């Protein structure tokens, strides 16, 4: 991964409301970050697998996962 500052993050949460709240809080604190949201962990995993070697994830240095 790149050593530069991240400009996007993955937000993985299966609840629409929790995802909305989390993205709003993060946007307020870090307005330059782009959210790449997923409601399904499997879809997020597929996205990571498909893009890990293409360079598309170079700026994604934060992954937020709902564990409950």
N, C-alpha and C positions, 0 to 999 in steps of 0.2 A: 504494500500500500504506500501511497504517497505520504511524505512527511509534511506536506502543506496542510493548512487549515481545512477542515472539512467544509463542504458547502451543501451537503445533503445528509439526511439520515433516514434509516428504515425504521418505521413504527409498525410493530406487529401487535395487534390487539383484536380479539374477536368480538369486542363490544363497540358498536358505533359511538355511543355516548362517551365512553372512556377514551376512545381514540380521538374524538373531537376535543375533549378537555385537555388531553395531553398535548395535542398539536397546538392548541391555542396558548397554553402555558409556555411551550418551547418557542413558539413564534414571538411571544412577548419578550422573552429573555434573549433570544438569538434570531432576530428578524431576517438575517441573511441566509439562514439555513432553509433548504427545500425539503419538505417532507415527502417521502415515498411510502405511502401507507399500504398496509395489507391487513385484511380481516382474517386471513387464513395462513397459518404457519407453513403449511405445505406449499402454498403458492409463493410465499416469501423465500422458502428454501429453493424452489425451482428457479426463481428470479436470480438468486445469488449464484446457483450452479451455472445458469446460462450466461451470466455476465461476469463471472470472476476472472476469466482470462482475456476478456475483450477490452479491458481498461475502463469500462463504464462504472465500475465500482471504486475507482481510484480516489474519488472525492467522498465516498461514503465511508466515513470512519466511525460512525456511531450507529449502533443497532439497539433499539429499545424494544424489549419483548415483555408482554403481559404474561406473567407466570401463574396467575390465579384463575 
